[in-house]
Amino acid sequence: MRTMAAFVFPGFQTLDFFGPMEMLAGFFDEIDLVTVGIDTNAVPSRHGQKIVPDCGIDAGDTYDLLFVPGGDAALDLAKDPKVMDWLRVASGNAERVMGVCTGTVLLGMAGLLDGKRATTNKLDFKATVPLAPNVDWVKQARWVQDGKFFTSSGVSAGMDMALAVAADLFGIEKAREMAEGCEYVWQEDPDNDPFAAGAGLV
């Protein structure tokens, strides 16, 4: 059984979070989901609904898996040294680290992706990647794996990345079974990114 810390913050993007959780936390016998907030107060998403964290960052930083969603507010967290320190330590302890959309940029701003390949939301790509200049940003990718780090493009792409993590941990057939159970068409090719061209990146 692996523990997965799914970090939430005010203004997190709804599908960034709940889509990957559907895919990964669905492995009930393999993954124990722990929702972590800055504290234990209810956290509103970008769309207004609230989630109550299981614990705050003060409760610990040792988890097998770490997941960071995006949302415009994610970039504001870089101003909070306590959050950034927690991300650095928790990432160091985790065997897999995942970021979606601007959550990836936040990991980059924490220095965790320096010298590594990563991707993020294509519509915001030009505006956000300069915030983490030491990352090898991939302009055209649905998701990217570099070692233990898995990063994805915007919003729905997080589900494809989450299934790639599931395949990495449990085998591709288990990942395909999960996608089928969710009636989701998994984009298995990480390089198949139809949105990069529309954003003027390629």
C-alpha positions in Angstrom: 0.0 0.0 0.0 1.4 3.4 -1.0 0.3 6.7 0.5 -0.5 9.5 -1.9 -0.5 13.1 -0.8 -2.8 15.1 -3.0 -2.2 18.7 -2.3 -5.0 21.3 -2.5 -5.0 25.0 -2.2 -7.6 27.8 -2.6 -8.4 28.1 -6.3 -7.2 24.7 -7.4 -8.5 23.6 -10.8 -11.3 21.1 -10.3 -10.5 18.6 -13.1 -6.8 18.9 -12.5 -7.5 17.3 -9.1 -10.5 15.1 -9.4 -9.7 13.6 -12.8 -6.3 12.1 -11.7 -7.8 11.1 -8.3 -10.4 9.1 -10.1 -7.7 7.2 -12.0 -5.1 6.7 -9.2 -7.1 6.5 -6.0 -9.3 4.0 -7.8 -6.6 1.5 -7.0 -8.1 1.1 -3.5 -5.9 -1.9 -2.6 -2.7 -0.2 -3.7 -3.0 3.5 -2.9 -4.2 5.3 0.2 -5.2 8.8 -0.6 -4.4 11.6 1.8 -5.7 15.1 0.9 -3.3 17.7 2.2 -4.0 21.4 2.5 -1.9 24.3 3.8 -4.0 23.7 6.9 -7.2 21.8 7.7 -9.7 24.5 6.7 -12.1 23.8 3.9 -10.4 24.6 0.5 -12.5 26.1 -2.3 -11.7 25.1 -5.9 -11.6 27.6 -8.8 -15.3 26.7 -9.3 -16.4 27.2 -5.8 -17.0 23.8 -4.3 -15.0 23.0 -1.2 -12.9 20.0 -0.1 -11.9 19.4 3.5 -8.2 18.2 3.7 -7.4 15.2 5.8 -4.4 17.1 7.2 -2.3 20.2 6.8 1.3 20.4 5.7 2.4 20.5 9.3 1.3 16.9 9.7 4.2 15.5 7.8 6.1 15.2 4.5 6.7 11.6 4.0 4.4 10.1 1.3 5.1 7.5 -1.4 3.4 9.6 -4.1 3.0 13.4 -4.3 0.4 15.1 -6.5 0.1 18.8 -7.2 -2.8 20.1 -9.3 -2.8 23.4 -11.1 -5.0 26.5 -11.2 -4.0 30.2 -11.5 -3.6 30.4 -7.8 -0.9 27.8 -7.8 1.7 30.4 -8.8 0.9 32.5 -5.8 2.0 29.7 -3.5 5.6 30.4 -4.6 5.4 33.4 -2.3 4.9 31.1 0.7 8.2 29.7 2.0 6.5 27.2 4.2 4.6 25.7 1.3 7.7 25.7 -0.9 9.8 24.0 1.7 7.1 21.4 2.2 7.0 20.7 -1.5 10.8 20.3 -1.6 11.0 17.9 1.3 7.9 15.9 0.3 9.1 15.6 -3.3 12.5 14.3 -2.0 10.8 11.7 0.0 8.3 10.5 -2.7 9.0 7.8 -5.2 6.7 9.5 -7.8 5.9 13.2 -8.1 3.1 14.5 -10.3 2.2 18.0 -11.4 -0.7 19.1 -13.7 -0.8 22.4 -15.6 0.5 25.3 -13.4 1.2 22.7 -10.6 4.1 21.7 -12.8 5.3 25.3 -12.9 5.1 25.5 -9.1 7.3 22.4 -8.9 9.7 24.2 -11.3 9.7 27.3 -9.2 10.6 25.2 -6.2 13.7 24.1 -8.1 12.5 20.5 -8.2 12.6 20.2 -12.0 15.9 22.0 -12.7 17.6 20.2 -15.6 14.6 18.0 -16.1 12.1 17.7 -19.0 8.6 18.8 -18.1 5.5 20.3 -19.7 2.5 22.4 -18.7 -0.7 24.1 -20.0 -0.2 25.2 -23.6 -2.4 28.2 -23.5 -0.4 29.6 -20.6 2.9 28.2 -21.7 4.6 31.4 -22.9 3.5 33.3 -19.8 4.4 30.8 -17.1 7.5 28.8 -18.1 9.8 31.9 -17.7 9.0 31.6 -14.0 11.1 28.4 -13.9 13.9 29.0 -16.4 16.1 26.1 -15.4 13.5 23.5 -16.5 13.8 21.9 -20.0 10.3 22.8 -21.0 8.7 20.6 -23.7 6.5 22.6 -26.0 4.6 19.7 -27.5 3.7 16.9 -25.1 0.5 15.6 -23.5 2.6 14.6 -20.6 6.3 14.0 -19.8 8.1 11.6 -17.6 11.6 12.4 -16.4 12.8 9.9 -13.8 10.3 10.0 -10.9 8.7 13.2 -12.1 5.5 13.1 -14.2 4.1 16.4 -15.5 1.2 17.1 -17.8 -0.3 19.8 -20.0 -3.6 21.5 -19.0 -6.5 20.2 -17.1 -7.8 17.0 -18.8 -4.2 16.0 -19.7 -3.7 15.2 -16.0 -5.9 12.1 -16.4 -3.7 10.8 -19.2 -0.6 11.4 -17.0 -2.2 9.7 -14.0 -2.9 6.6 -16.1 0.7 6.7 -17.2 1.8 6.7 -13.5 -0.6 3.8 -12.9 1.0 1.9 -15.8 4.4 2.7 -14.4 3.4 1.4 -10.9 1.1 -1.5 -11.7 1.5 -2.4 -15.4 -0.1 -1.1 -18.6 -3.0 -3.6 -18.5 -4.1 -2.4 -15.1 -4.0 1.2 -16.3 -6.1 0.2 -19.4 -8.6 -1.6 -17.2 -8.9 1.6 -15.0 -9.5 3.7 -18.1 -12.1 1.3 -19.4 -13.9 1.2 -16.1 -14.1 5.0 -16.2 -15.3 4.9 -19.8 -12.3 7.1 -20.6 -10.4 7.1 -23.9 -6.8 7.2 -22.6 -4.3 9.0 -24.8 -1.4 6.6 -24.3 1.0 8.5 -26.5 2.6 11.3 -24.5 3.7 13.1 -27.6 0.3 13.4 -29.1 -0.5 17.0 -28.1 -3.0 18.6 -30.5 -3.1 21.9 -28.4 0.5 23.0 -28.9 0.0 24.1 -32.4 -3.1 26.1 -31.6 -1.2 27.9 -28.9 1.5 28.8 -31.4 4.2 26.7 -29.8 5.1 24.6 -32.8 
